[in-house]
């Protein structure tokens, strides 16, 4: 069995010549001649292997056919390590070399049911790069397509495979390449993409589920695991935002970055000051790039759409036209700005720095650390609620919204440490209140945007009045629910005061 450590990077097709001519690649010796790899992936009709995260393929290279078995590995920031077994294929599958017994037994039991599912056909050229004498990296440039069910999608990838050295060396080399080339880490394998194509699955925005935190971890271990989960969502939604016009990709891209920024603030006591400053600023910059797009999407979907098919429809028609035009222009500008950013360098550097973090403070029990941070955020939320009760201005409401958001994120981060039912109920109510606060913020931002447009388009003044009047009742009810519900929620015993789950 080989344990393959590789890093996959995607690139736009038009960057191929620049990649081939990069000094670190063009001067590196070739490993063999460029060749076309014709791969067929097999599974049962029920896709049993896919469900078990196992891939079987045959690869034809000239007169040679190889059989490969791969077990899936977690991939974060494009970097993955997975067990792999490769051997000659002679008309029938042979799994005797698979030395993980449960895997071998499963494959042997399914052997008679295996059928072709999809194919990948791509041109591969391989270079051998030695950045320093003790490090050797295979650089494989793959261009081609994946074919399934009469549909196809393109392959434009650089795979870096570690032949000698450590994972850090692989990341360092990738960062060097990404400084000059539009390379972005890519977590999906060709097999995963093939199954998506076979099942006719459209890519969907990635949302965040339960965090992987475990009792017995140190605070730094928990920080790293939560950050890596958020990084995966950041990367997946970035690829979606660059390839699709679905506004939810932009939204979830921003959510991933906000969660990371909130996590860094909560874990400030255990993180280096320069790490906190650098990455907080970076996440703010990335979030701001798409902020105007998100605000206009919300204006149309949350504020204007509910007013259609009402007596106000004709009054807001000029605003609908203006907002559509602005949305299209802003979305194009945001996508262009996103495309220009050095995402590869940013993602790879963040992943590398995550793994380089060391315990620099005395280790505290994770539940006690989590309680302290959550109590701090809870106290801040109570102070900001008091400020809203005294002065319910839009600025004060926005500050309360941010406090609630940070409290909810961090309660989700550390939820596996505490009583599940109490935590779920607390977060459910907190999320409902945050939605109300979000509506008030969205309405305020929308009205300010319309005010700005109305300076050179007086026709929009009437639309602005209709918006304010139409949403007035809902805004009043939202404020009432916030004041009553938030006061009750923040006065209750918090779920993180419960006895932690046993290890």
Secondary structure, DSSP 8 states (H G I E B T S, - for coil): -EEEEEEEEE--GGGHHHHHT-HHHHTSEESS--EEEEEEEEE-TT-HHHHTTEEEEEEEETTEEEEEEEE----BTTEEEEEEEEEE--SS---TT--SHHHHHHHHHHGGG-EEEEEEEEEEEEEEE-SSTT-EEEEEEEEEEEEETTEEEEEEEEEEEEEES-HHHHHHHHHHHHTTS--EE----HHHHHHHHHTT--------------TT--HHHHHHHHHHHHHHHHHHHHHHHHH---HHHHHHHHHHHHHHHHHHHHTGGGS-HHHHHHHHHHHHHHHHHTHHHHHHHHIIIIIIGGGTTSTTHHHHHHHHHHHHHHHHHHHHHHHHHHHHS-HHHHHHHHHHHHHH----S----HHHHHHHHHHHHHHHHHHHHHHHHH---HHHHHHHHHHHHHHHHHHHHTGGGS-HHHHHHHHHHHHHHHHHHHHHHHHHHHHHHHHHHHTS-TTHHHHHHHHHHHHHHHHHHHHHHHHHHHHHHHHS--GGGS-----
